[in-house]
Amino acid sequence: MGIGLLANPKPVAAFNGSAYYVEDILYQAPAYSFSYRPENAPRYSISSDYLLYGKDNAAEEWTMIGKLCEYKVKSQELLDLFQTPSDRVYDAVNDVKMVYRADAGDDVKTFYLVMQRHDGKLLLAMGYDNENYRHVRWLFGLGKLDESAENSHESLDGGDILNDSDVKDESDVEKAGDGNSADKTANSGIDQKDSRQDFFSSYADNDKIDIVNLPEELYIYRNFGSTGWISYMNPLRFDFDVKEETELVIKYEINNGSLSLKLKPYGSDEVIYGIDELQKDEGSVTLQPGKYSLILKGYLSDGYLHVTSR
């Protein structure tokens, strides 16, 4: 059965010009250890001109994902994207009336399918269109946040309004928290700032701070061989302070994935240390007192990245 525009379709409510939360999680690919719950799942907004936006549940700013376009696809082709579809997935997909697709345009070819059911309710699937493993990672049932979220995308959290200044283009960098408080660990040159999203965890060990376990929300794990995947709308940026001359050691082994890394003075375009494609190696750079930004981009499904100061 093909899904697309139908002749004389039964009218359903328009879904553009509204913002949505994840009401139900119908599917999570079993290959990944990280999972969402409805309360920590992303939120989405669809503008009146069918631009899809997304943001983490606790984030303040929206990120434009891409333009939603009508997508003609057969029901079986949709079901084939699920590794282990349950009866709920079968029932939901077979009830789909219209499908729209947006592509994030990132390295791992992340795609989003917004699917409208016959009763007007929306499903959103997020997956990867890479050649080796084309699949859906999540299937969400969406609930509408606000009835008046038209061009301004009004709605979130009791009147939070999405204006032009709140929207980030895909080329922007996601800042890792405000750094309102500092974790000043003794005997270390790095003053790691606390972050709302806990982008890095740190601990003191033999006069060192190990910055390990990149944010769980982004599926990078400290231990080699852990199952995970990073796929994010924007590069990640972690800002940190150096209190005294410090050598930063970067170790990495990427068995399946593609990550790039850049270290810059905060607010500067100058790259102090950069690797276009991490594979297996170790490098170091000496930092003088000041504020710096570590920027990561790409995806990882098998490997690790370990940053240590000494």
Secondary structure, 3 states (H helix, E strand, C coil): CEECCCCCCCCCCCCCCEEEEEEEEEEECCCCCCCCCHHHCCEEEECCCCEEEEECCCCCCEEEEEECEECCEEHHHHHCCCCCCCHHHHHHHHCEEEEEEEECCCCCCEEEEEEEECCCCEEEEEEECCCCCCEEEEEEEEEECCCCCCCCCEEHHHHEECCHHHEECCCCCEECCCCCCEECCCCCCEEEECCCCCCCEEEECCCCEEEECCCHHHCCCCCCCCCCCCCCCCCEEEEEEECCCEEEEEEEEEEEEEEEEEEEECCCCCCCEEECCCCEEEEEEEECCEEEEEEEEEEEEEEEEEEEEC
